[in-house]
Amino acid sequence: MYRSLLFKSIGDLFYRIIHKGILVVVVSLLLAQSGCKLDTITTGSVNDDVYIKQKNQSLFLKVAGYVGSRKLLLIVHGGPGGNSLDYRDALVTESLEKEIAVAYWDQRSSGKSQGNGGDKGLEAYRDDFVTIVKYLKAKYGEDLQIYVMGHSWGGFLTPYFLGYERNQDLVKGWIQVDGAHNYPMNDSLTQDMLYKRAEYEIKFNTDSSKAARWQAIFDYCKSHDLSQGYDVSVQLNQFAYDAESYIDSVNSPVNFSRYEESASYKHNDFNGAVSGILRIDEPTYSVNPDSYLGKIQIPTLMLWGRFDFVCPKMLSDDLWGKIGSSDKTRIIFDHSGHSPMVNEPYLFWTTVLEWISQH
């Protein structure tokens, strides 16, 4: 469903890039004057909200923090149908954004982005990715060093973007956080990890209620095969999130206050539901990441929760052996599941900031 856009100020911009025609059009709403240019900001701190027009989509982007550092972290959120502002809490605003700039991009059919449906193909997401990066360079300076951080589903989109043509030349580094770069492998590893852990917990867990939950997971894994289709993958994904909460070694999520609590601003539930109904990530099963992982040569940081059942840490073993980068680092968070930024937030964001400062 298409909804007209509302802008907070007449200085907000549409920015449109039509890749195939190599045409860049910048349209300013400022008094409807022609000939206006996109003002470049290279110093100080910013807190900018903008919609970027990409074909029939309007992609929401927030850029906040110290652009004077000339370093920016672009968050590629999970989902499909998640949102970027879930990553922006008080810890991030009061620490990370004081040192570097952070870009929060809501993908199509996600968060606050809007449009009339439009293309849901993986190539469209990749084209959007290029548009976002080029906008950031145009708005905040061509010398801006951009580091892309893909989490979960975003961990599929990020290498999918980096390994295509010369996209990696647009950015300085890649941070992969519990990412699903290979969906078929991911599902297989999730089922295996769930089955083995459930078997262990049934034997040794003295908490009868938890043992019963693990029994349900064990029975499902034993009676279902991934060849039965996408619905099995969806159920395994749900069990994976459940299993993480049953592990005592996983820290409870640390909930810092957020500055933008409005549900319509932070998260669009309709977009999330549509993403699920349309099975946006289903085409990933036909993608062979081995065809492009070896082409990725930029510095890479892999961050994983030890108890991530959703995207098991064995996925990082596959990435480690296949990416072309010689500058690669891997860190395992011993008390985290799928989202170490909420299980061990201080250690997580300190690690990210230190790595960026060194690259």
C-alpha positions as a LaTeX table, in Angstrom:
\begin{tabular}{lrrr}
\hline
Residue & $x$ (\AA) & $y$ (\AA) & $z$ (\AA) \\
\hline
Met1 & 0.00 & 0.00 & 0.00 \\
Tyr2 & 1.45 & 3.33 & $-1.03$ \\
Arg3 & 1.48 & 6.13 & 1.51 \\
Ser4 & 2.44 & 9.69 & 0.73 \\
Leu5 & 5.58 & 10.91 & 2.43 \\
Leu6 & 5.59 & 13.50 & 5.19 \\
Phe7 & 8.70 & 15.61 & 5.64 \\
Lys8 & 9.71 & 17.42 & 8.81 \\
Ser9 & 11.29 & 20.33 & 6.97 \\
Ile10 & 11.38 & 21.78 & 3.48 \\
Gly11 & 15.11 & 21.06 & 3.45 \\
Asp12 & 14.57 & 17.30 & 3.37 \\
Leu13 & 15.63 & 15.66 & 0.15 \\
Phe14 & 14.70 & 12.96 & $-2.29$ \\
Tyr15 & 17.80 & 11.40 & $-3.71$ \\
Arg16 & 17.45 & 9.11 & $-6.66$ \\
Ile17 & 20.01 & 7.06 & $-8.49$ \\
Ile18 & 19.04 & 5.14 & $-11.61$ \\
His19 & 21.93 & 2.71 & $-11.95$ \\
Lys20 & 21.38 & 1.38 & $-15.45$ \\
Gly21 & 21.27 & 4.81 & $-17.00$ \\
Ile22 & 24.07 & 6.14 & $-14.83$ \\
Leu23 & 21.79 & 9.05 & $-14.02$ \\
Val24 & 21.82 & 10.80 & $-10.67$ \\
Val25 & 18.95 & 13.14 & $-9.87$ \\
Val26 & 18.85 & 15.14 & $-6.66$ \\
Val27 & 15.50 & 16.83 & $-5.99$ \\
Ser28 & 15.18 & 19.38 & $-3.20$ \\
Leu29 & 11.86 & 20.46 & $-1.78$ \\
Leu30 & 13.36 & 23.77 & $-0.74$ \\
Leu31 & 10.81 & 26.28 & $-2.06$ \\
Ala32 & 10.51 & 24.10 & $-5.18$ \\
Gln33 & 13.50 & 25.92 & $-6.64$ \\
Ser34 & 15.47 & 24.38 & $-9.47$ \\
Gly35 & 19.23 & 24.18 & $-9.52$ \\
Cys36 & 19.59 & 23.39 & $-5.82$ \\
Lys37 & 22.53 & 21.20 & $-4.89$ \\
Leu38 & 23.02 & 18.68 & $-2.12$ \\
Asp39 & 24.99 & 20.49 & 0.57 \\
Thr40 & 27.97 & 18.42 & 1.66 \\
Ile41 & 28.69 & 18.09 & 5.37 \\
Thr42 & 32.19 & 16.96 & 6.35 \\
Thr43 & 32.68 & 18.43 & 9.82 \\
Gly44 & 31.01 & 18.35 & 13.20 \\
Ser45 & 28.12 & 16.14 & 14.27 \\
Val46 & 24.80 & 15.49 & 12.55 \\
Asn47 & 21.38 & 14.06 & 13.30 \\
Asp48 & 19.78 & 13.77 & 9.88 \\
Asp49 & 16.64 & 11.94 & 8.76 \\
Val50 & 15.98 & 11.54 & 5.05 \\
Tyr51 & 13.94 & 9.49 & 2.61 \\
Ile52 & 15.87 & 8.33 & $-0.43$ \\
Lys53 & 13.79 & 7.75 & $-3.52$ \\
Gln54 & 14.77 & 4.47 & $-5.19$ \\
Lys55 & 12.51 & 3.66 & $-8.12$ \\
Asn56 & 9.07 & 3.15 & $-6.47$ \\
Gln57 & 10.43 & 2.86 & $-2.94$ \\
Ser58 & 11.26 & 5.53 & $-0.38$ \\
Leu59 & 14.05 & 4.24 & 1.82 \\
Phe60 & 14.39 & 5.70 & 5.30 \\
Leu61 & 17.91 & 6.65 & 6.39 \\
Lys62 & 19.07 & 8.25 & 9.62 \\
Val63 & 22.64 & 9.49 & 9.96 \\
Ala64 & 23.76 & 10.50 & 13.44 \\
Gly65 & 27.08 & 11.17 & 15.10 \\
Tyr66 & 30.45 & 12.69 & 14.43 \\
Val67 & 30.97 & 12.95 & 10.67 \\
Gly68 & 34.10 & 14.99 & 11.37 \\
Ser69 & 35.82 & 11.68 & 12.15 \\
Arg70 & 35.45 & 10.84 & 8.43 \\
Lys71 & 34.40 & 7.35 & 9.48 \\
Leu72 & 30.85 & 5.98 & 9.29 \\
Leu73 & 29.28 & 2.67 & 10.28 \\
Leu74 & 26.38 & 1.63 & 8.04 \\
Ile75 & 24.09 & $-0.83$ & 9.82 \\
Val76 & 22.46 & $-3.45$ & 7.59 \\
His77 & 19.71 & $-4.78$ & 9.83 \\
Gly78 & 18.26 & $-8.25$ & 10.17 \\
Gly79 & 14.91 & $-9.57$ & 9.06 \\
Pro80 & 13.75 & $-9.45$ & 6.37 \\
Gly81 & 11.35 & $-6.87$ & 7.68 \\
Gly82 & 13.40 & $-5.74$ & 10.66 \\
Asn83 & 14.48 & $-2.17$ & 11.29 \\
Ser84 & 17.65 & $-0.22$ & 11.86 \\
Leu85 & 16.68 & 1.92 & 14.83 \\
Asp86 & 16.52 & $-1.10$ & 17.11 \\
Tyr87 & 20.32 & $-0.87$ & 17.08 \\
Arg88 & 20.28 & 2.76 & 18.25 \\
Asp89 & 20.04 & 2.86 & 22.00 \\
Ala90 & 21.53 & 5.13 & 24.67 \\
Leu91 & 24.83 & 3.24 & 24.72 \\
Val92 & 25.30 & 3.74 & 20.98 \\
Thr93 & 24.27 & 7.39 & 20.98 \\
Glu94 & 26.37 & 8.28 & 23.99 \\
Ser95 & 29.51 & 6.38 & 23.03 \\
Leu96 & 29.74 & 5.28 & 19.40 \\
Glu97 & 28.10 & 8.37 & 17.88 \\
Lys98 & 30.46 & 10.59 & 19.85 \\
Glu99 & 33.43 & 9.05 & 18.02 \\
Ile100 & 32.13 & 8.26 & 14.53 \\
Ala101 & 28.97 & 8.65 & 12.46 \\
Val102 & 26.41 & 5.86 & 12.25 \\
Ala103 & 23.92 & 5.33 & 9.40 \\
Tyr104 & 20.66 & 3.52 & 10.12 \\
Trp105 & 19.07 & 2.28 & 6.90 \\
Asp106 & 15.62 & 0.70 & 6.76 \\
Gln107 & 15.55 & $-1.67$ & 3.81 \\
Arg108 & 12.58 & $-1.87$ & 1.45 \\
Ser109 & 9.54 & $-3.43$ & 3.13 \\
Ser110 & 11.20 & $-2.75$ & 6.47 \\
Gly111 & 11.00 & $-0.29$ & 9.34 \\
Lys112 & 9.96 & 3.18 & 8.26 \\
Ser113 & 10.66 & 2.75 & 4.56 \\
Gln114 & 7.64 & 3.26 & 2.32 \\
Gly115 & 6.43 & 2.49 & $-1.16$ \\
Asn116 & 3.77 & 0.74 & $-3.19$ \\
Gly117 & 5.05 & $-2.79$ & $-2.90$ \\
Gly118 & 7.57 & $-2.81$ & $-5.69$ \\
Asp119 & 10.30 & $-5.29$ & $-6.51$ \\
Lys120 & 11.12 & $-7.75$ & $-3.72$ \\
Gly121 & 13.93 & $-9.50$ & $-5.60$ \\
Leu122 & 17.38 & $-9.81$ & $-4.07$ \\
Glu123 & 18.87 & $-7.69$ & $-6.85$ \\
Ala124 & 16.59 & $-4.82$ & $-5.83$ \\
Tyr125 & 17.97 & $-4.95$ & $-2.29$ \\
Arg126 & 21.49 & $-4.93$ & $-3.69$ \\
Asp127 & 20.70 & $-1.93$ & $-5.88$ \\
Asp128 & 19.24 & $-0.16$ & $-2.83$ \\
Phe129 & 22.47 & $-0.87$ & $-0.97$ \\
Val130 & 24.48 & 0.84 & $-3.71$ \\
Thr131 & 22.11 & 3.81 & $-3.69$ \\
Ile132 & 22.48 & 4.26 & 0.07 \\
Val133 & 26.28 & 4.14 & $-0.04$ \\
Lys134 & 26.45 & 6.60 & $-2.94$ \\
Tyr135 & 24.11 & 8.98 & $-1.13$ \\
Leu136 & 26.32 & 8.87 & 1.97 \\
Lys137 & 29.36 & 9.72 & $-0.15$ \\
Ala138 & 27.53 & 12.56 & $-1.91$ \\
Lys139 & 26.13 & 14.05 & 1.28 \\
Tyr140 & 29.05 & 13.60 & 3.66 \\
Gly141 & 32.03 & 13.70 & 1.32 \\
Glu142 & 33.72 & 11.35 & $-1.12$ \\
Asp143 & 36.55 & 10.83 & 1.37 \\
Leu144 & 34.12 & 9.36 & 3.94 \\
Gln145 & 35.28 & 5.92 & 5.04 \\
Ile146 & 32.27 & 3.62 & 5.24 \\
Tyr147 & 32.21 & 0.36 & 7.20 \\
Val148 & 29.25 & $-1.92$ & 6.54 \\
Met149 & 27.91 & $-4.08$ & 9.38 \\
Gly150 & 25.55 & $-6.87$ & 8.40 \\
His151 & 23.61 & $-8.72$ & 11.10 \\
Ser152 & 21.56 & $-11.89$ & 10.57 \\
Trp153 & 19.66 & $-11.44$ & 7.25 \\
Gly154 & 21.82 & $-8.34$ & 6.79 \\
Gly155 & 24.74 & $-10.77$ & 6.90 \\
Phe156 & 23.43 & $-12.25$ & 3.67 \\
Leu157 & 22.82 & $-8.92$ & 1.95 \\
Thr158 & 26.23 & $-7.48$ & 2.84 \\
Pro159 & 28.50 & $-10.07$ & 1.17 \\
Tyr160 & 25.93 & $-10.33$ & $-1.65$ \\
Phe161 & 26.51 & $-6.59$ & $-2.18$ \\
Leu162 & 30.28 & $-6.63$ & $-1.65$ \\
Gly163 & 30.96 & $-9.52$ & $-4.01$ \\
Tyr164 & 29.12 & $-7.97$ & $-6.94$ \\
Glu165 & 31.14 & $-6.12$ & $-9.58$ \\
Arg166 & 33.30 & $-3.51$ & $-7.79$ \\
Asn167 & 30.89 & $-2.60$ & $-4.99$ \\
Gln168 & 33.52 & $-3.30$ & $-2.35$ \\
Asp169 & 35.52 & $-0.35$ & $-3.68$ \\
Leu170 & 32.81 & 1.91 & $-2.24$ \\
Val171 & 33.52 & 0.91 & 1.35 \\
Lys172 & 36.48 & 0.58 & 3.69 \\
Gly173 & 35.63 & $-2.52$ & 5.71 \\
Trp174 & 33.09 & $-5.25$ & 6.48 \\
Ile175 & 31.78 & $-6.34$ & 9.88 \\
Gln176 & 29.81 & $-9.59$ & 9.84 \\
Val177 & 27.70 & $-10.16$ & 12.97 \\
Asp178 & 26.06 & $-13.58$ & 13.32 \\
Gly179 & 25.26 & $-13.41$ & 9.61 \\
Ala180 & 23.36 & $-15.80$ & 7.35 \\
His181 & 25.64 & $-15.64$ & 4.31 \\
Asn182 & 24.63 & $-19.16$ & 3.17 \\
Tyr183 & 21.00 & $-20.04$ & 3.87 \\
Pro184 & 21.07 & $-23.79$ & 3.06 \\
Met185 & 24.22 & $-24.27$ & 5.16 \\
Asn186 & 22.70 & $-22.10$ & 7.89 \\
Asp187 & 19.60 & $-24.29$ & 8.16 \\
Ser188 & 21.64 & $-27.47$ & 8.27 \\
Leu189 & 23.89 & $-26.13$ & 11.01 \\
Thr190 & 20.92 & $-24.83$ & 13.00 \\
Gln191 & 19.16 & $-28.20$ & 12.91 \\
Asp192 & 22.32 & $-30.06$ & 13.89 \\
Met193 & 23.12 & $-27.66$ & 16.75 \\
Leu194 & 19.55 & $-27.81$ & 18.06 \\
Tyr195 & 19.44 & $-31.60$ & 17.90 \\
Lys196 & 22.75 & $-32.14$ & 19.70 \\
Arg197 & 22.09 & $-29.53$ & 22.38 \\
Ala198 & 18.58 & $-30.84$ & 22.98 \\
Glu199 & 19.90 & $-34.37$ & 23.35 \\
Tyr200 & 22.40 & $-33.13$ & 25.94 \\
Glu201 & 19.88 & $-31.06$ & 27.87 \\
Ile202 & 17.33 & $-33.89$ & 28.02 \\
Lys203 & 19.94 & $-36.11$ & 29.65 \\
Phe204 & 21.52 & $-33.67$ & 32.08 \\
Asn205 & 19.19 & $-30.74$ & 32.76 \\
Thr206 & 17.61 & $-31.11$ & 36.20 \\
Asp207 & 14.99 & $-28.46$ & 35.44 \\
Ser208 & 12.06 & $-30.57$ & 34.26 \\
Ser209 & 10.29 & $-27.64$ & 32.58 \\
Lys210 & 13.36 & $-26.79$ & 30.51 \\
Ala211 & 13.95 & $-30.44$ & 29.71 \\
Ala212 & 10.40 & $-30.64$ & 28.36 \\
Arg213 & 11.04 & $-27.67$ & 26.07 \\
Trp214 & 14.21 & $-29.25$ & 24.80 \\
Gln215 & 12.29 & $-32.48$ & 24.22 \\
Ala216 & 9.92 & $-30.65$ & 21.87 \\
Ile217 & 12.89 & $-29.29$ & 19.92 \\
Phe218 & 14.53 & $-32.73$ & 19.81 \\
Asp219 & 11.36 & $-34.42$ & 18.56 \\
Tyr220 & 10.87 & $-31.85$ & 15.81 \\
Cys221 & 14.46 & $-32.07$ & 14.60 \\
Lys222 & 14.28 & $-35.86$ & 14.57 \\
Ser223 & 11.00 & $-36.03$ & 12.67 \\
His224 & 11.55 & $-33.28$ & 10.10 \\
Asp225 & 13.95 & $-32.93$ & 7.22 \\
Leu226 & 15.03 & $-29.73$ & 5.50 \\
Ser227 & 14.01 & $-31.23$ & 2.17 \\
Gln228 & 10.42 & $-30.84$ & 3.34 \\
Gly229 & 10.56 & $-27.18$ & 2.46 \\
Tyr230 & 10.66 & $-23.59$ & 3.63 \\
Asp231 & 8.19 & $-24.06$ & 6.48 \\
Val232 & 10.62 & $-26.39$ & 8.23 \\
Ser233 & 13.28 & $-23.71$ & 8.01 \\
Val234 & 10.90 & $-21.19$ & 9.55 \\
Gln235 & 10.08 & $-23.48$ & 12.47 \\
Leu236 & 13.76 & $-24.28$ & 13.08 \\
Asn237 & 14.43 & $-20.55$ & 13.14 \\
Gln238 & 11.81 & $-20.09$ & 15.86 \\
Phe239 & 13.21 & $-22.98$ & 17.88 \\
Ala240 & 16.66 & $-21.44$ & 17.51 \\
Tyr241 & 15.53 & $-18.23$ & 19.18 \\
Asp242 & 13.78 & $-20.23$ & 21.90 \\
Ala243 & 16.85 & $-22.38$ & 22.57 \\
Glu244 & 19.04 & $-19.36$ & 23.13 \\
Ser245 & 16.78 & $-18.28$ & 25.98 \\
Tyr246 & 17.16 & $-21.67$ & 27.65 \\
Ile247 & 20.96 & $-21.40$ & 27.97 \\
Asp248 & 22.06 & $-20.11$ & 31.37 \\
Ser249 & 25.42 & $-18.98$ & 29.99 \\
Val250 & 23.74 & $-16.43$ & 27.72 \\
Asn251 & 23.47 & $-13.01$ & 29.34 \\
Ser252 & 20.01 & $-11.53$ & 29.56 \\
Pro253 & 19.56 & $-8.71$ & 27.03 \\
Val254 & 20.64 & $-5.33$ & 28.34 \\
Asn255 & 17.91 & $-2.85$ & 27.54 \\
Phe256 & 19.18 & 0.70 & 27.26 \\
Ser257 & 16.72 & 3.51 & 26.75 \\
Arg258 & 15.96 & 4.60 & 23.21 \\
Tyr259 & 15.32 & 8.12 & 22.02 \\
Glu260 & 12.77 & 7.21 & 19.38 \\
Glu261 & 10.10 & 5.05 & 20.95 \\
Ser262 & 7.31 & 5.69 & 18.46 \\
Ala263 & 6.28 & 2.38 & 16.92 \\
Ser264 & 5.58 & 4.07 & 13.60 \\
Tyr265 & 9.08 & 5.51 & 13.62 \\
Lys266 & 11.11 & 2.67 & 15.02 \\
His267 & 9.35 & $-0.31$ & 13.54 \\
Asn268 & 6.61 & $-0.79$ & 11.00 \\
Asp269 & 4.84 & $-4.03$ & 11.96 \\
Phe270 & 2.97 & $-4.07$ & 8.67 \\
Asn271 & 6.24 & $-4.12$ & 6.75 \\
Gly272 & 7.48 & $-6.97$ & 8.91 \\
Ala273 & 4.33 & $-8.99$ & 8.30 \\
Val274 & 4.47 & $-8.39$ & 4.55 \\
Ser275 & 8.10 & $-9.52$ & 4.44 \\
Gly276 & 7.13 & $-12.78$ & 6.11 \\
Ile277 & 4.09 & $-13.41$ & 3.92 \\
Leu278 & 6.05 & $-12.74$ & 0.73 \\
Arg279 & 8.95 & $-14.93$ & 1.89 \\
Ile280 & 11.43 & $-12.34$ & 0.76 \\
Asp281 & 14.42 & $-14.40$ & 1.83 \\
Glu282 & 13.29 & $-17.60$ & 0.09 \\
Pro283 & 15.28 & $-16.83$ & $-3.11$ \\
Thr284 & 18.49 & $-16.92$ & $-1.06$ \\
Tyr285 & 18.33 & $-20.71$ & $-1.24$ \\
Ser286 & 19.13 & $-20.46$ & $-4.95$ \\
Val287 & 22.16 & $-18.21$ & $-4.42$ \\
Asn288 & 25.62 & $-19.76$ & $-4.37$ \\
Pro289 & 27.76 & $-17.49$ & $-2.17$ \\
Asp290 & 30.90 & $-19.40$ & $-3.14$ \\
Ser291 & 30.67 & $-17.63$ & $-6.49$ \\
Tyr292 & 31.50 & $-14.25$ & $-4.92$ \\
Leu293 & 32.98 & $-14.70$ & $-1.43$ \\
Gly294 & 36.49 & $-15.15$ & $-2.83$ \\
Lys295 & 36.23 & $-11.79$ & $-4.56$ \\
Ile296 & 35.82 & $-9.91$ & $-1.28$ \\
Gln297 & 39.22 & $-8.53$ & $-0.31$ \\
Ile298 & 38.48 & $-5.67$ & 2.08 \\
Pro299 & 39.33 & $-5.90$ & 5.81 \\
Thr300 & 36.79 & $-8.08$ & 7.59 \\
Leu301 & 35.73 & $-8.47$ & 11.23 \\
Met302 & 33.56 & $-11.45$ & 12.20 \\
Leu303 & 31.65 & $-11.23$ & 15.48 \\
Trp304 & 29.64 & $-14.20$ & 16.73 \\
Gly305 & 27.74 & $-15.32$ & 19.80 \\
Arg306 & 28.91 & $-18.72$ & 21.03 \\
Phe307 & 25.33 & $-19.83$ & 21.66 \\
Asp308 & 23.79 & $-18.57$ & 18.45 \\
Phe309 & 21.43 & $-21.28$ & 17.20 \\
Val310 & 19.90 & $-18.95$ & 14.58 \\
Cys311 & 23.16 & $-18.45$ & 12.67 \\
Pro312 & 25.60 & $-20.89$ & 14.31 \\
Lys313 & 29.21 & $-19.80$ & 14.70 \\
Met314 & 30.31 & $-22.58$ & 12.33 \\
Leu315 & 29.16 & $-20.24$ & 9.56 \\
Ser316 & 32.15 & $-18.07$ & 10.44 \\
Asp317 & 34.41 & $-21.06$ & 9.73 \\
Asp318 & 33.02 & $-21.18$ & 6.20 \\
Leu319 & 33.47 & $-17.44$ & 5.71 \\
Trp320 & 36.99 & $-17.52$ & 7.11 \\
Gly321 & 38.10 & $-20.07$ & 4.56 \\
Lys322 & 36.38 & $-18.56$ & 1.54 \\
Ile323 & 36.65 & $-14.77$ & 1.59 \\
Gly324 & 39.57 & $-13.28$ & $-0.28$ \\
Ser325 & 40.62 & $-10.83$ & 2.43 \\
Ser326 & 44.01 & $-11.31$ & 4.06 \\
Asp327 & 43.05 & $-8.85$ & 6.82 \\
Lys328 & 40.43 & $-10.76$ & 8.79 \\
Thr329 & 39.64 & $-11.06$ & 12.48 \\
Arg330 & 37.17 & $-13.29$ & 14.29 \\
Ile331 & 35.89 & $-12.81$ & 17.85 \\
Ile332 & 33.49 & $-15.11$ & 19.70 \\
Phe333 & 31.32 & $-13.69$ & 22.48 \\
Asp334 & 31.12 & $-16.37$ & 25.16 \\
His335 & 27.93 & $-15.12$ & 26.80 \\
Ser336 & 25.91 & $-14.22$ & 23.72 \\
Gly337 & 23.42 & $-15.75$ & 21.37 \\
His338 & 22.29 & $-14.30$ & 18.06 \\
Ser339 & 22.70 & $-10.66$ & 19.07 \\
Pro340 & 25.88 & $-9.94$ & 21.05 \\
Met341 & 25.11 & $-6.23$ & 20.86 \\
Val342 & 22.36 & $-6.85$ & 23.44 \\
Asn343 & 23.89 & $-9.76$ & 25.39 \\
Glu344 & 27.34 & $-8.17$ & 25.79 \\
Pro345 & 26.81 & $-4.60$ & 24.56 \\
Tyr346 & 29.81 & $-2.88$ & 26.17 \\
Leu347 & 32.27 & $-5.45$ & 24.85 \\
Phe348 & 30.56 & $-5.59$ & 21.49 \\
Trp349 & 30.54 & $-1.87$ & 20.69 \\
Thr350 & 34.02 & $-1.36$ & 22.13 \\
Thr351 & 35.27 & $-4.10$ & 19.81 \\
Val352 & 33.55 & $-2.51$ & 16.80 \\
Leu353 & 34.90 & 0.96 & 17.55 \\
Glu354 & 38.45 & $-0.25$ & 18.16 \\
Trp355 & 38.50 & $-2.21$ & 14.91 \\
Ile356 & 37.16 & 0.73 & 12.92 \\
Ser357 & 39.74 & 3.07 & 14.46 \\
Gln358 & 42.51 & 0.66 & 13.42 \\
His359 & 41.26 & 0.48 & 9.84 \\
\hline
\end{tabular}
